[in-house]
Amino acid sequence: MSGRSISGSQRGSNGLNAWFGAVLVLLSAFAPQMASAQAEGGARLSIATLDQEALFLQSDFGQRVTRDLESDRDALAAENRSIEAELIAEERALIDKRAALPAADFALLADAFDRKVQGIREEQDRKGRALQIQLDDHRTRFLTEIGPVLTDLLRARGAQVLLDRGAVLIAVDGVDITSAAIDEINARLGDGTGPSPSLPATDDLSGQADQQAPSGSVPTGPDGD
């Protein structure tokens, strides 16, 4: 019934891996342009690289998610230890009754205890899986939100292809954009607790409504006053 570890999760990185894998396929489409590019001073890059795991774990968004889920994991582990201690005590009490009970009656109690233990184990395992699902969901949201950030960075650097740094054997200085991407993601997303940058803020909508109100109209309060 131990809590499932969530840091460095293989499942959690599947979404990022799939996205970078799709980007890797684009390399073949740009191969002719890259092959003909001249390595002149100040030439714009055709390829950029990125450490996809660091992008999540070192961003404000990823660090906040990691802290929150690690706290939940620790709470689940403490709950598991408490439940385990209670079950051990209950098992010992049941064993102490064995000599005073008919075999059939003890068998019924033992069977009920086994079913209880199994039910608790399944419930605690479900909680552990729920934490993993939360992590996967946060990573999926992160991936969705950072798409425009990475696209803008690629365009600013004149790059057409983004590769996972782990797939690159040799690269010149300036090819990796991990640090720049983290800075920009932090600037746009923060720790992920605010409104999505893809949606207008509530204050902005209110301002637009005031600007569009006919001249001479009187704003009303919640009660129409």
Secondary structure, 3 states (H helix, E strand, C coil): CCCCCCCCCCCCCHHHHHHHHHHHHCHHHHHHHHHHCCCCCCCCCCEEEECHHHHHHCCHHHHHHHHHHHHHHHHHHHHHHHHHHHHHHHHHHHHHHHHHCCHHHHHHHHHHHHHHHHHHHHHHHHHHHHHHHHHHHHHHHHHHHHHHHHHHHHHHCCCCEEEEHHHCCCCCCCCECHHHHHHHHHHHHCCCCCCCCCCCCHHHHHHHHHHHCCCCCCCCCCCCC
